[in-house]
Amino acid sequence: MKHFLRLTTAPIGLLLLSACGGGEAGAPASVTPTTVGAPSPVTITQPEPGTTPVTITQPGAPSPPATTPAPAPPPAASPTPTASPNDSAAIPRGWKSMKDMALNLRHQNANAAWSFALMNGDIRRYELRDGDRVASEAGSSVERAESYDSNYLDVGKTYQVAFSMMIEPGQTNAASWLILSQFTSMLDPGEAAHSPPFAIELMGDRLRIVTRDSSAALSTAADTQYRRQYDDSQPLKRGQWYDIKVQIVFGPSGNGQLKVWRDDVLLTDYTGSLGFNDIKGPYFKQGVYRSATPQTIAVQFKDLRMGEAS
């Protein structure tokens, strides 16, 4: 299914996705809007199935001895660009400047008191408990507490996303699949649901990065390629903040590109097919989306930025 996400409230110096197991594509119809740092939010016109919804010379006599004129001052240095809060002093090689988008985050959750909280004006906290489902997914095997952005991305353009994330202390994740950040697809009329073209997942407490692609006009499970781009060798440290940067080009016919950094260390560098041959491009989602499990998990995100690279 095509998913892929509001996402924080302040322009962030960045700097989130469904795992192998399914999810719904599109944007929810009944949601709570949150605008991040810019006017004129974009309205999603296609609801997501299954949801509710940037020197003076002085003359005189006698004349003084000749002196060597003082050297001219060096030319003024060009102003150094100001780094965004999420950008470290050493920007990773390959990361580009970008024009930040105005993010318009909307929320998709069970509407429980703990589902979503905005803390200190910037930190977004998502908590998911056993049985937390959006109303239209009641009785399903998926649980979610997510935000999604209303910007649709174009195939062939280079986009960048930066954010920081922290998984709160708790039990090791036991869900068969769990997505923290994703780009999800907009299904074309008549197209079967499929998992997102890009996702940052948790397997246990280890980070995993996956992509999917199909060049078919209407993709099916048979022609969709699943690619595991990265698997952590060690679990993430709960309670620790990690800076994530994603640079992505959607290209279902073979011209896609993907780079992902964690704390400015390159985790994956891929060129090849990426994404789906859809009429409307994917959009971003972030939070917690998983297969049903009795555990409680809470994740915090901050400094979210997204834009087209230049």
C-alpha positions as CSV (number, residue, x, y, z in Angstrom):
1,M,0.0,0.0,0.0
2,K,1.1,3.4,-0.5
3,H,1.9,5.4,2.5
4,F,4.6,7.2,3.2
5,L,5.0,12.2,6.5
6,R,2.3,16.8,10.3
7,L,5.5,16.8,10.6
8,T,7.1,19.3,13.2
9,T,6.2,22.7,14.0
10,A,9.2,24.8,13.6
11,P,11.5,25.0,10.6
12,I,14.0,22.7,11.6
13,G,17.5,22.3,11.1
14,L,16.6,18.8,10.6
15,L,16.9,16.4,10.1
16,L,10.5,10.8,9.8
17,L,8.1,5.0,7.5
18,S,5.5,0.6,6.2
19,A,7.8,-2.2,6.6
20,C,7.7,-5.3,4.6
21,G,4.2,-5.6,5.8
22,G,1.7,-3.3,4.3
23,G,-0.1,-0.1,5.0
24,E,-2.6,2.3,3.5
25,A,-1.7,4.8,0.8
26,G,-3.1,8.3,0.3
27,A,-3.9,11.0,2.8
28,P,-6.6,10.8,5.6
29,A,-9.8,12.7,5.3
30,S,-10.5,13.6,8.9
31,V,-7.4,15.0,10.6
32,T,-6.2,17.8,12.8
33,P,-4.1,20.3,10.8
34,T,-0.8,21.8,12.2
35,T,1.0,24.4,10.0
36,V,4.8,24.6,10.2
37,G,6.5,27.9,9.5
38,A,4.7,29.1,6.4
39,P,1.4,30.4,5.2
40,S,-1.0,29.0,2.6
41,P,-1.0,25.3,3.5
42,V,-1.7,22.9,0.7
43,T,-4.9,21.0,1.0
44,I,-4.9,17.3,0.3
45,T,-7.6,16.6,-2.2
46,Q,-7.3,12.8,-2.2
47,P,-8.1,11.2,1.1
48,E,-6.0,8.3,2.3
49,P,-8.0,5.1,2.1
50,G,-8.8,3.7,5.5
51,T,-8.3,6.9,7.6
52,T,-10.5,9.5,9.1
53,P,-9.4,11.2,8.7
54,V,13.8,27.9,5.1
55,T,45.6,57.3,4.4
56,I,45.4,60.6,4.3
57,T,48.4,62.4,2.8
58,Q,48.9,65.6,4.6
59,P,50.8,68.3,2.7
60,G,53.4,70.4,4.5
61,A,57.0,71.6,4.5
62,P,59.3,70.0,4.8
63,S,58.0,66.8,3.2
64,P,58.4,63.7,5.4
65,P,60.6,60.9,4.3
66,A,59.0,58.6,1.7
67,T,57.2,55.7,3.4
68,T,55.8,52.5,2.1
69,P,52.0,52.9,1.9
70,A,50.0,50.6,4.1
71,P,48.7,47.6,2.3
72,A,45.1,47.8,1.2
73,P,42.7,45.9,3.5
74,P,41.7,42.5,2.2
75,P,38.4,42.3,0.4
76,A,35.5,41.6,2.6
77,A,34.8,37.9,2.9
78,S,31.6,36.6,1.6
79,P,29.1,36.0,4.4
80,T,29.1,32.4,5.6
81,P,25.7,30.8,5.3
82,T,24.1,30.2,8.6
83,A,23.7,26.6,9.5
84,S,20.3,25.4,10.4
85,P,19.8,23.9,13.8
86,N,20.0,20.4,12.6
87,D,23.1,20.9,10.5
88,S,26.3,20.0,12.3
89,A,29.6,22.0,11.9
90,A,30.8,19.3,9.5
91,I,28.0,19.0,6.9
92,P,28.3,15.5,5.4
93,R,29.8,15.2,1.9
94,G,27.1,15.1,-0.7
95,W,24.5,17.0,1.4
96,K,23.3,20.1,-0.6
97,S,21.8,23.4,0.2
98,M,18.0,23.4,-0.2
99,K,15.0,25.6,-0.3
100,D,12.8,24.6,2.7
101,M,9.2,23.8,2.0
102,A,6.4,25.1,4.2
103,L,5.3,21.9,6.0
104,N,1.6,21.4,6.7
105,L,1.4,18.5,9.2
106,R,-1.8,16.7,9.9
107,H,-2.3,13.9,12.4
108,Q,-3.5,10.4,12.0
109,N,-4.0,8.4,15.2
110,A,-6.5,6.9,17.6
111,N,-7.3,10.3,19.1
112,A,-6.2,9.1,22.6
113,A,-4.8,11.6,25.1
114,W,-1.4,10.1,24.7
115,S,-1.4,9.7,20.9
116,F,0.4,13.0,20.0
117,A,1.9,15.9,22.0
118,L,3.7,19.0,21.0
119,M,6.4,19.8,23.5
120,N,8.5,23.0,23.9
121,G,7.1,24.2,20.6
122,D,9.2,22.0,18.5
123,I,9.4,18.4,19.8
124,R,6.7,16.1,18.5
125,R,6.0,13.1,20.7
126,Y,4.1,10.0,19.4
127,E,2.9,7.2,21.7
128,L,1.4,4.0,20.5
129,R,-0.3,1.5,22.8
130,D,-1.9,-1.8,22.2
131,G,-5.1,-1.4,20.1
132,D,-4.5,2.2,19.0
133,R,-6.1,2.4,15.5
134,V,-7.7,5.1,13.5
135,A,-11.5,4.7,13.3
136,S,-11.6,3.4,9.8
137,E,-9.0,0.7,10.6
138,A,-10.9,-0.7,13.5
139,G,-10.5,-4.5,13.5
140,S,-7.4,-4.4,11.3
141,S,-3.9,-5.7,12.2
142,V,-2.2,-2.3,12.0
143,E,-1.7,0.5,14.7
144,R,-0.6,4.0,14.1
145,A,0.2,7.4,15.6
146,E,1.6,9.5,12.7
147,S,1.7,12.9,11.1
148,Y,1.7,13.5,7.3
149,D,2.7,16.4,5.2
150,S,0.6,17.7,2.3
151,N,3.4,18.4,-0.2
152,Y,3.6,16.0,-3.1
153,L,7.0,15.3,-4.6
154,D,7.9,15.1,-8.2
155,V,9.7,12.2,-9.9
156,G,13.2,13.1,-11.0
157,K,13.8,16.0,-8.6
158,T,16.3,15.8,-5.7
159,Y,14.7,16.3,-2.3
160,Q,16.2,16.4,1.2
161,V,14.7,15.7,4.6
162,A,16.5,16.3,7.9
163,F,15.3,15.6,11.4
164,S,16.3,14.3,14.8
165,M,14.7,11.4,16.6
166,M,14.8,9.7,20.0
167,I,13.1,6.4,21.1
168,E,12.1,6.7,24.7
169,P,13.3,4.0,27.1
170,G,11.0,1.0,27.2
171,Q,10.7,-2.6,26.1
172,T,12.5,-3.8,23.0
173,N,10.2,-3.5,20.0
174,A,8.6,-6.8,19.2
175,A,6.4,-5.8,16.2
176,S,6.9,-7.8,13.1
177,W,7.3,-4.5,11.3
178,L,7.5,-0.9,12.5
179,I,7.9,2.3,10.5
180,L,9.3,5.6,11.9
181,S,9.5,7.7,8.8
182,Q,8.4,7.1,5.2
183,F,7.6,8.5,1.8
184,T,4.3,6.9,0.9
185,S,2.6,6.7,-2.5
186,M,-0.7,8.0,-3.9
187,L,-2.4,5.1,-5.4
188,D,-3.7,5.5,-9.0
189,P,-7.3,4.5,-9.7
190,G,-7.5,0.8,-10.0
191,E,-4.1,0.2,-8.4
192,A,-3.7,-2.3,-5.6
193,A,-2.4,-1.0,-2.2
194,H,1.3,-1.5,-1.6
195,S,4.0,-0.6,1.0
196,P,5.9,2.7,0.8
197,P,8.7,3.3,-1.7
198,F,11.0,4.5,1.1
199,A,10.9,3.7,4.8
200,I,13.0,4.0,7.9
201,E,12.0,1.1,10.1
202,L,12.8,-0.7,13.3
203,M,13.4,-4.4,13.5
204,G,13.7,-5.1,17.2
205,D,15.5,-1.9,18.1
206,R,17.8,-1.9,15.1
207,L,17.4,0.6,12.3
208,R,16.6,-0.6,8.8
209,I,16.2,1.3,5.6
210,V,14.2,-0.1,2.7
211,T,13.0,1.0,-0.7
212,R,10.4,-0.4,-3.2
213,D,9.9,0.2,-6.9
214,S,7.8,-0.7,-9.9
215,S,7.7,0.9,-13.3
216,A,4.3,-0.6,-14.1
217,A,1.5,1.9,-14.7
218,L,-0.5,0.0,-12.2
219,S,1.9,-1.8,-9.9
220,T,1.2,-5.3,-8.4
221,A,2.9,-7.4,-5.8
222,A,4.4,-9.5,-8.6
223,D,6.2,-6.6,-10.3
224,T,7.2,-4.6,-7.1
225,Q,10.9,-4.9,-6.1
226,Y,11.8,-4.8,-2.4
227,R,15.3,-3.6,-1.6
228,R,16.9,-3.7,1.8
229,Q,19.3,-0.7,1.8
230,Y,20.7,-0.9,5.3
231,D,20.5,-2.9,8.5
232,D,22.0,-1.9,11.8
233,S,24.5,-4.3,13.5
234,Q,23.6,-2.9,16.9
235,P,20.3,-1.6,18.5
236,L,19.7,2.1,18.8
237,K,20.3,3.5,22.3
238,R,17.0,4.4,23.8
239,G,16.9,7.9,25.2
240,Q,19.6,9.1,22.8
241,W,18.9,11.7,20.0
242,Y,20.0,10.8,16.5
243,D,20.3,13.2,13.5
244,I,19.0,11.8,10.3
245,K,19.4,13.2,6.8
246,V,17.8,11.8,3.7
247,Q,18.6,12.8,0.1
248,I,16.3,11.1,-2.4
249,V,15.4,11.1,-6.1
250,F,12.3,9.1,-7.1
251,G,12.9,7.3,-10.4
252,P,10.9,4.1,-11.0
253,S,12.5,3.5,-14.3
254,G,16.0,3.2,-13.0
255,N,17.2,6.8,-12.4
256,G,16.4,7.0,-8.7
257,Q,19.0,7.9,-6.0
258,L,19.2,7.6,-2.3
259,K,21.6,8.7,0.4
260,V,20.9,8.4,4.1
261,W,23.2,9.7,6.9
262,R,22.9,9.2,10.7
263,D,24.9,11.7,12.8
264,D,26.6,12.6,9.5
265,V,27.8,9.1,8.8
266,L,26.7,7.7,5.5
267,L,24.6,4.6,5.9
268,T,23.5,4.0,2.3
269,D,24.3,5.3,-1.2
270,Y,22.1,3.8,-3.8
271,T,21.4,4.5,-7.5
272,G,18.8,2.6,-9.4
273,S,15.0,2.1,-9.5
274,L,13.1,3.8,-6.7
275,G,9.4,4.5,-6.3
276,F,6.3,3.9,-8.3
277,N,5.0,5.1,-11.6
278,D,2.1,7.1,-10.2
279,I,0.1,10.1,-11.5
280,K,0.8,12.0,-8.3
281,G,4.1,11.8,-6.4
282,P,4.7,10.6,-2.9
283,Y,4.4,12.5,0.3
284,F,6.1,12.3,3.8
285,K,4.9,10.7,7.0
286,Q,6.4,10.4,10.4
287,G,5.6,8.9,13.7
288,V,4.9,5.2,14.7
289,Y,3.2,2.8,12.3
290,R,3.3,-0.9,13.0
291,S,1.8,-4.4,13.0
292,A,-0.3,-4.9,16.1
293,T,1.6,-5.7,19.2
294,P,0.8,-5.4,22.9
295,Q,3.8,-3.2,23.7
296,T,3.7,0.6,24.3
297,I,6.3,2.6,22.4
298,A,7.0,6.4,22.4
299,V,9.2,8.3,19.9
300,Q,10.1,12.0,19.8
301,F,11.0,14.0,16.7
302,K,12.3,17.5,16.3
303,D,14.0,19.9,13.8
304,L,12.1,18.6,10.8
305,R,13.0,20.2,7.5
306,M,12.2,19.2,4.0
307,G,12.9,20.8,0.6
308,E,14.2,20.6,-2.9
309,A,18.0,20.4,-3.1
310,S,19.8,23.0,-5.1
